[in-house]
């Protein structure tokens, strides 16, 4: 087993600063990162998301309507699930991002309901140096969302432009 990537950087004797994210050089195809903490979804989360996005599909916010569907209760808006799983992965895979380049192959594989606790994991699929930006590289990960029972609820691929070591604005921003 290789030495784990550190979540802290020593900035003075016995003084450490938390770090987030990986530089382009730290990504290795095949590596998988389990993202923690998990997050339990509430009805309020779901209803707020539908209101914020003007999603008028009543199965997400009308319990009486949802009770008449095959689900018998409100479904969590899948765009909330996508946003949540993406957010869970930021600390590791995109805290040093220059830009998100895209989400591909998004699949809602199992229904999500209020009360479910979701966890995420990301596997590095591939990376390459940027042809037009020598201080950055392109990384693609596959992220899966799992519920409290280990059932996959969503999967997607995300491609990001990532800073190379020594090229991010961290030093001038005092990070």
Buried (B, 14 or more C-beta within 10 A) or exposed (E): EEEEEEEEEEEEEEEEEEBEBBBBEBBEEEBEBEBEEBBEBEBEBBBBBBEEEEBEEBBBBBEEEBEEEEEEBBBBBBBBBBEBBBEBBEBBBBBBBBEEBEEEEBEBEBBBBBEBEBBBBBBBBEBEEBEEBEBBBBBBBBBBBBBEEEEEBBBBBBBBBBBBEEBBEBEEEEB
